Amino acid sequence: MRPDSLRAGGVILVGGRSTRMGRAKAWLPVDGKSMAATVVAAVREGLRATTPNPPMVVVAAAHQDLPPLEDVLISRDRVQSEGPLRGMEAGFAALGERADVAFVASCDTPLLKPAFVTRMVALLGEHQIAVPVVAGRHHPLAAVYTLDLLEQVRTLLAAQRRRPFFLLEQANTREVTQEELADVDPTLASLCNVNTPAEYKDLMRREQSS
């Protein structure tokens, strides 16, 4: 039986190469702060519904420069260029005994809403993973994971099965529908990635008109 009050932490992945953007996405300014800091703040605020002072881990590449980030643990990928599952391993290990579950996000989702994070944690229930599924597509980098999955993650990596979907297949996974998120994020902006200069310009236009 899972405890009534889960200790939740955040894992934000910033170690991507940003090849389509042409510059480091983590540093891009959004509403007066870096994109990475924007995502960290949204995850932290969303997790406070269950954990007053949620531990936050930012996972970066080995020699990656990071923008200023307050009150976070920095973890570095042990192996480079192995994708988000390797980053999740580093993040889960860094959280360790500080949390029972982790909300995992990538740093290129600056429209992530705290209420979305809160809802995803609430929908985990007795499952190991709660993941949004929209139009048949899973969003593993906007999902909640129990930290007891760390060994399964390591087993998958050792077998060169690096896609997060392999973990979703193996675990006790709850697929969260668009309808279950509609009241907290009607347009599902929380799932919007900013990958290219054009997408970043569009984000800036939306921010200025809001």
Sequence and secondary structure as in RCSB ss.txt:
>XXXX:A:sequence
MRPDSLRAGGVILVGGRSTRMGRAKAWLPVDGKSMAATVVAAVREGLRATTPNPPMVVVAAAHQDLPPLEDVLIS
RDRVQSEGPLRGMEAGFAALGERADVAFVASCDTPLLKPAFVTRMVALLGEHQIAVPVVAGRHHPLAAVYTLDLL
EQVRTLLAAQRRRPFFLLEQANTREVTQEELADVDPTLASLCNVNTPAEYKDLMRREQSS
>XXXX:A:secstr
   SS  EEEEEE     TTTSS GGG EETTEEHHHHHHHHHHHHHTTT SS  EEEEE TT      SS EEE
E SSTT  HHHHHHHHHHHHGGG SEEEEEETT TT  HHHHHHHHHT TT SEEEEEETTEE TTEEEEEGGGH
HHHHHHHHTT   HHHHHHHS EEEE GGGTTTT TT GGG    SHHHHHHHHHHHHH 
